[in-house]
Amino acid sequence: MDNKKIKIGIAIFVILIILSLVVLLTPRKNTTPDQDGINIPTIDTRIPTSFQTSPKQSNPQSPLEILSTTPQSSATEVYLPVTVVDFVFNDALDPRKFRYSVAPYVQTYIKIKGNTISIYPENIWKPGVTTITILKDTISISDRKLANEFLFKLNTNFPEEPLEDDHGY
């Protein structure tokens, strides 16, 4: 076998291990909340026609806002299909009043810790561009309402070439 076939085999093996770990470690439906957050399945809604496209700076007197995202919203930057998306708000969220949609639809879970909410797929994001919309019905624990819907784009796919490790394999 030549080096390229070995590298491809190693890459496929690594991807299978990552997917297996994600499946084994991802909470299942009807799980109880852990002490660090709450797991809630997504709602299935349509993408709205108006939305906010970039995070805003914090202002204590302003409505609920998204201050930052990790990774940054991008339809061109490609991430692995197991990427967790974090949204940082200017106030702690009420988990019962957090509203969002995912297109194309993928079963997802959320984890809330303070002002940060993490959204992750049950298994993987569908390859290509996924749009996560934080709906303006979202309300913080101090009853601050999101002024505008927030649109986030995540482009995912598996790597075409295996990643090299420290040994050049």
Secondary structure as UniProt FT lines:
FT   HELIX           3..25
FT   TURN            29..30
FT   TURN            35..36
FT   TURN            60..61
FT   STRAND          66..70
FT   STRAND          74..79
FT   TURN            81..82
FT   STRAND          85..89
FT   HELIX           95..97
FT   STRAND          100..103
FT   STRAND          108..113
FT   TURN            114..115
FT   STRAND          116..121
FT   STRAND          128..134
FT   TURN            136..137
FT   STRAND          139..140
FT   TURN            141..142
FT   STRAND          145..146
FT   STRAND          150..156
FT   TURN            166..167
//
